Amino acid sequence: MNRFALISGSLFAGLAIALGAFGTHALDTLVTPARLETWATGARYLMTQGLGLLLIGLLSEQLKRPLRGPSYLLFAGTCVFCAALFLLVLLNQPWLGAIAPLGGVLMIAGWLSLAIILIRQPK
């Protein structure tokens, strides 16, 4: 079982809802529409990657393998990517946008590593 993936996926999904609502209700009059869209992008990625981690957790049960590599890469990538976007909006520091692609690369690596594991999995 991959408890890490299941727990972090659950937390990411819940946090995505909370932060999405916060952006919609608390930030809508405080930031520009472009910054609000950046916030929404962060919340959307937090949710999708949270669901992805839940999927990996369930898949690890089926494959009888913990799938730690993909889990850790997705977790780290999501944290870096989303934190960079949320902080960019809250602090109005555009240079934080340059950090987000590092998180994106980690997320891509997580999904590719999962694909490699599945390709190598005996039928």
MODELLER restraints for C-alpha pairs under 7 A, 6 or more apart:
rsr = mdl.restraints
at = mdl.atoms
rsr.add(forms.Gaussian(group=physical.xy_distance, feature=features.Distance(at['CA:1:A'], at['CA:57:A']), mean=6.80, stdev=0.5))
rsr.add(forms.Gaussian(group=physical.xy_distance, feature=features.Distance(at['CA:1:A'], at['CA:60:A']), mean=5.95, stdev=0.5))
rsr.add(forms.Gaussian(group=physical.xy_distance, feature=features.Distance(at['CA:1:A'], at['CA:61:A']), mean=5.22, stdev=0.5))
rsr.add(forms.Gaussian(group=physical.xy_distance, feature=features.Distance(at['CA:1:A'], at['CA:66:A']), mean=5.62, stdev=0.5))
rsr.add(forms.Gaussian(group=physical.xy_distance, feature=features.Distance(at['CA:2:A'], at['CA:57:A']), mean=5.01, stdev=0.5))
rsr.add(forms.Gaussian(group=physical.xy_distance, feature=features.Distance(at['CA:2:A'], at['CA:60:A']), mean=6.24, stdev=0.5))
rsr.add(forms.Gaussian(group=physical.xy_distance, feature=features.Distance(at['CA:2:A'], at['CA:66:A']), mean=4.95, stdev=0.5))
rsr.add(forms.Gaussian(group=physical.xy_distance, feature=features.Distance(at['CA:3:A'], at['CA:57:A']), mean=6.81, stdev=0.5))
rsr.add(forms.Gaussian(group=physical.xy_distance, feature=features.Distance(at['CA:5:A'], at['CA:53:A']), mean=4.99, stdev=0.5))
rsr.add(forms.Gaussian(group=physical.xy_distance, feature=features.Distance(at['CA:5:A'], at['CA:54:A']), mean=5.98, stdev=0.5))
rsr.add(forms.Gaussian(group=physical.xy_distance, feature=features.Distance(at['CA:5:A'], at['CA:56:A']), mean=6.54, stdev=0.5))
rsr.add(forms.Gaussian(group=physical.xy_distance, feature=features.Distance(at['CA:5:A'], at['CA:57:A']), mean=5.02, stdev=0.5))
rsr.add(forms.Gaussian(group=physical.xy_distance, feature=features.Distance(at['CA:5:A'], at['CA:71:A']), mean=5.72, stdev=0.5))
rsr.add(forms.Gaussian(group=physical.xy_distance, feature=features.Distance(at['CA:6:A'], at['CA:53:A']), mean=6.34, stdev=0.5))
rsr.add(forms.Gaussian(group=physical.xy_distance, feature=features.Distance(at['CA:6:A'], at['CA:54:A']), mean=4.89, stdev=0.5))
rsr.add(forms.Gaussian(group=physical.xy_distance, feature=features.Distance(at['CA:6:A'], at['CA:57:A']), mean=5.08, stdev=0.5))
rsr.add(forms.Gaussian(group=physical.xy_distance, feature=features.Distance(at['CA:9:A'], at['CA:50:A']), mean=3.91, stdev=0.5))
rsr.add(forms.Gaussian(group=physical.xy_distance, feature=features.Distance(at['CA:9:A'], at['CA:51:A']), mean=5.91, stdev=0.5))
rsr.add(forms.Gaussian(group=physical.xy_distance, feature=features.Distance(at['CA:9:A'], at['CA:53:A']), mean=4.74, stdev=0.5))
rsr.add(forms.Gaussian(group=physical.xy_distance, feature=features.Distance(at['CA:9:A'], at['CA:54:A']), mean=5.02, stdev=0.5))
rsr.add(forms.Gaussian(group=physical.xy_distance, feature=features.Distance(at['CA:10:A'], at['CA:50:A']), mean=6.37, stdev=0.5))
rsr.add(forms.Gaussian(group=physical.xy_distance, feature=features.Distance(at['CA:10:A'], at['CA:54:A']), mean=6.90, stdev=0.5))
rsr.add(forms.Gaussian(group=physical.xy_distance, feature=features.Distance(at['CA:12:A'], at['CA:46:A']), mean=5.81, stdev=0.5))
rsr.add(forms.Gaussian(group=physical.xy_distance, feature=features.Distance(at['CA:12:A'], at['CA:47:A']), mean=6.22, stdev=0.5))
rsr.add(forms.Gaussian(group=physical.xy_distance, feature=features.Distance(at['CA:12:A'], at['CA:50:A']), mean=4.83, stdev=0.5))
rsr.add(forms.Gaussian(group=physical.xy_distance, feature=features.Distance(at['CA:13:A'], at['CA:46:A']), mean=6.65, stdev=0.5))
rsr.add(forms.Gaussian(group=physical.xy_distance, feature=features.Distance(at['CA:13:A'], at['CA:47:A']), mean=4.75, stdev=0.5))
rsr.add(forms.Gaussian(group=physical.xy_distance, feature=features.Distance(at['CA:13:A'], at['CA:50:A']), mean=5.12, stdev=0.5))
rsr.add(forms.Gaussian(group=physical.xy_distance, feature=features.Distance(at['CA:13:A'], at['CA:51:A']), mean=6.74, stdev=0.5))
rsr.add(forms.Gaussian(group=physical.xy_distance, feature=features.Distance(at['CA:16:A'], at['CA:43:A']), mean=4.89, stdev=0.5))
rsr.add(forms.Gaussian(group=physical.xy_distance, feature=features.Distance(at['CA:16:A'], at['CA:46:A']), mean=5.48, stdev=0.5))
rsr.add(forms.Gaussian(group=physical.xy_distance, feature=features.Distance(at['CA:16:A'], at['CA:47:A']), mean=5.29, stdev=0.5))
rsr.add(forms.Gaussian(group=physical.xy_distance, feature=features.Distance(at['CA:19:A'], at['CA:43:A']), mean=6.36, stdev=0.5))
rsr.add(forms.Gaussian(group=physical.xy_distance, feature=features.Distance(at['CA:20:A'], at['CA:40:A']), mean=6.33, stdev=0.5))
rsr.add(forms.Gaussian(group=physical.xy_distance, feature=features.Distance(at['CA:20:A'], at['CA:43:A']), mean=5.44, stdev=0.5))
rsr.add(forms.Gaussian(group=physical.xy_distance, feature=features.Distance(at['CA:23:A'], at['CA:36:A']), mean=6.84, stdev=0.5))
rsr.add(forms.Gaussian(group=physical.xy_distance, feature=features.Distance(at['CA:23:A'], at['CA:39:A']), mean=6.54, stdev=0.5))
rsr.add(forms.Gaussian(group=physical.xy_distance, feature=features.Distance(at['CA:28:A'], at['CA:36:A']), mean=6.68, stdev=0.5))
rsr.add(forms.Gaussian(group=physical.xy_distance, feature=features.Distance(at['CA:35:A'], at['CA:89:A']), mean=5.73, stdev=0.5))
rsr.add(forms.Gaussian(group=physical.xy_distance, feature=features.Distance(at['CA:38:A'], at['CA:85:A']), mean=6.37, stdev=0.5))
rsr.add(forms.Gaussian(group=physical.xy_distance, feature=features.Distance(at['CA:39:A'], at['CA:85:A']), mean=6.41, stdev=0.5))
rsr.add(forms.Gaussian(group=physical.xy_distance, feature=features.Distance(at['CA:39:A'], at['CA:86:A']), mean=5.83, stdev=0.5))
rsr.add(forms.Gaussian(group=physical.xy_distance, feature=features.Distance(at['CA:39:A'], at['CA:89:A']), mean=6.61, stdev=0.5))
rsr.add(forms.Gaussian(group=physical.xy_distance, feature=features.Distance(at['CA:42:A'], at['CA:82:A']), mean=4.78, stdev=0.5))
rsr.add(forms.Gaussian(group=physical.xy_distance, feature=features.Distance(at['CA:42:A'], at['CA:85:A']), mean=5.83, stdev=0.5))
rsr.add(forms.Gaussian(group=physical.xy_distance, feature=features.Distance(at['CA:42:A'], at['CA:86:A']), mean=6.53, stdev=0.5))
rsr.add(forms.Gaussian(group=physical.xy_distance, feature=features.Distance(at['CA:46:A'], at['CA:78:A']), mean=6.43, stdev=0.5))
rsr.add(forms.Gaussian(group=physical.xy_distance, feature=features.Distance(at['CA:46:A'], at['CA:82:A']), mean=6.57, stdev=0.5))
rsr.add(forms.Gaussian(group=physical.xy_distance, feature=features.Distance(at['CA:49:A'], at['CA:74:A']), mean=6.94, stdev=0.5))
rsr.add(forms.Gaussian(group=physical.xy_distance, feature=features.Distance(at['CA:49:A'], at['CA:78:A']), mean=6.76, stdev=0.5))
rsr.add(forms.Gaussian(group=physical.xy_distance, feature=features.Distance(at['CA:53:A'], at['CA:71:A']), mean=6.36, stdev=0.5))
rsr.add(forms.Gaussian(group=physical.xy_distance, feature=features.Distance(at['CA:56:A'], at['CA:71:A']), mean=7.00, stdev=0.5))
rsr.add(forms.Gaussian(group=physical.xy_distance, feature=features.Distance(at['CA:60:A'], at['CA:66:A']), mean=5.11, stdev=0.5))
rsr.add(forms.Gaussian(group=physical.xy_distance, feature=features.Distance(at['CA:60:A'], at['CA:67:A']), mean=5.91, stdev=0.5))
rsr.add(forms.Gaussian(group=physical.xy_distance, feature=features.Distance(at['CA:70:A'], at['CA:110:A']), mean=4.24, stdev=0.5))
rsr.add(forms.Gaussian(group=physical.xy_distance, feature=features.Distance(at['CA:70:A'], at['CA:111:A']), mean=6.43, stdev=0.5))
rsr.add(forms.Gaussian(group=physical.xy_distance, feature=features.Distance(at['CA:70:A'], at['CA:113:A']), mean=5.78, stdev=0.5))
rsr.add(forms.Gaussian(group=physical.xy_distance, feature=features.Distance(at['CA:70:A'], at['CA:114:A']), mean=5.58, stdev=0.5))
rsr.add(forms.Gaussian(group=physical.xy_distance, feature=features.Distance(at['CA:71:A'], at['CA:110:A']), mean=6.86, stdev=0.5))
rsr.add(forms.Gaussian(group=physical.xy_distance, feature=features.Distance(at['CA:73:A'], at['CA:106:A']), mean=5.50, stdev=0.5))
rsr.add(forms.Gaussian(group=physical.xy_distance, feature=features.Distance(at['CA:73:A'], at['CA:107:A']), mean=6.05, stdev=0.5))
rsr.add(forms.Gaussian(group=physical.xy_distance, feature=features.Distance(at['CA:73:A'], at['CA:109:A']), mean=6.68, stdev=0.5))
rsr.add(forms.Gaussian(group=physical.xy_distance, feature=features.Distance(at['CA:73:A'], at['CA:110:A']), mean=4.72, stdev=0.5))
rsr.add(forms.Gaussian(group=physical.xy_distance, feature=features.Distance(at['CA:74:A'], at['CA:106:A']), mean=6.50, stdev=0.5))
rsr.add(forms.Gaussian(group=physical.xy_distance, feature=features.Distance(at['CA:74:A'], at['CA:107:A']), mean=4.76, stdev=0.5))
rsr.add(forms.Gaussian(group=physical.xy_distance, feature=features.Distance(at['CA:74:A'], at['CA:110:A']), mean=5.15, stdev=0.5))
rsr.add(forms.Gaussian(group=physical.xy_distance, feature=features.Distance(at['CA:76:A'], at['CA:106:A']), mean=6.87, stdev=0.5))
rsr.add(forms.Gaussian(group=physical.xy_distance, feature=features.Distance(at['CA:77:A'], at['CA:103:A']), mean=3.90, stdev=0.5))
rsr.add(forms.Gaussian(group=physical.xy_distance, feature=features.Distance(at['CA:77:A'], at['CA:104:A']), mean=5.99, stdev=0.5))
rsr.add(forms.Gaussian(group=physical.xy_distance, feature=features.Distance(at['CA:77:A'], at['CA:106:A']), mean=4.52, stdev=0.5))
rsr.add(forms.Gaussian(group=physical.xy_distance, feature=features.Distance(at['CA:77:A'], at['CA:107:A']), mean=4.79, stdev=0.5))
rsr.add(forms.Gaussian(group=physical.xy_distance, feature=features.Distance(at['CA:78:A'], at['CA:103:A']), mean=6.09, stdev=0.5))
rsr.add(forms.Gaussian(group=physical.xy_distance, feature=features.Distance(at['CA:78:A'], at['CA:107:A']), mean=6.61, stdev=0.5))
rsr.add(forms.Gaussian(group=physical.xy_distance, feature=features.Distance(at['CA:80:A'], at['CA:100:A']), mean=6.42, stdev=0.5))
rsr.add(forms.Gaussian(group=physical.xy_distance, feature=features.Distance(at['CA:80:A'], at['CA:103:A']), mean=4.77, stdev=0.5))
rsr.add(forms.Gaussian(group=physical.xy_distance, feature=features.Distance(at['CA:81:A'], at['CA:100:A']), mean=4.33, stdev=0.5))
rsr.add(forms.Gaussian(group=physical.xy_distance, feature=features.Distance(at['CA:81:A'], at['CA:101:A']), mean=6.81, stdev=0.5))
rsr.add(forms.Gaussian(group=physical.xy_distance, feature=features.Distance(at['CA:81:A'], at['CA:103:A']), mean=4.30, stdev=0.5))
rsr.add(forms.Gaussian(group=physical.xy_distance, feature=features.Distance(at['CA:81:A'], at['CA:104:A']), mean=6.15, stdev=0.5))
rsr.add(forms.Gaussian(group=physical.xy_distance, feature=features.Distance(at['CA:84:A'], at['CA:96:A']), mean=5.52, stdev=0.5))
rsr.add(forms.Gaussian(group=physical.xy_distance, feature=features.Distance(at['CA:84:A'], at['CA:97:A']), mean=6.35, stdev=0.5))
rsr.add(forms.Gaussian(group=physical.xy_distance, feature=features.Distance(at['CA:84:A'], at['CA:99:A']), mean=6.13, stdev=0.5))
rsr.add(forms.Gaussian(group=physical.xy_distance, feature=features.Distance(at['CA:84:A'], at['CA:100:A']), mean=5.45, stdev=0.5))
rsr.add(forms.Gaussian(group=physical.xy_distance, feature=features.Distance(at['CA:85:A'], at['CA:97:A']), mean=6.49, stdev=0.5))
rsr.add(forms.Gaussian(group=physical.xy_distance, feature=features.Distance(at['CA:85:A'], at['CA:100:A']), mean=6.74, stdev=0.5))
rsr.add(forms.Gaussian(group=physical.xy_distance, feature=features.Distance(at['CA:88:A'], at['CA:94:A']), mean=5.91, stdev=0.5))
rsr.add(forms.Gaussian(group=physical.xy_distance, feature=features.Distance(at['CA:88:A'], at['CA:96:A']), mean=5.42, stdev=0.5))
rsr.add(forms.Gaussian(group=physical.xy_distance, feature=features.Distance(at['CA:88:A'], at['CA:97:A']), mean=6.57, stdev=0.5))
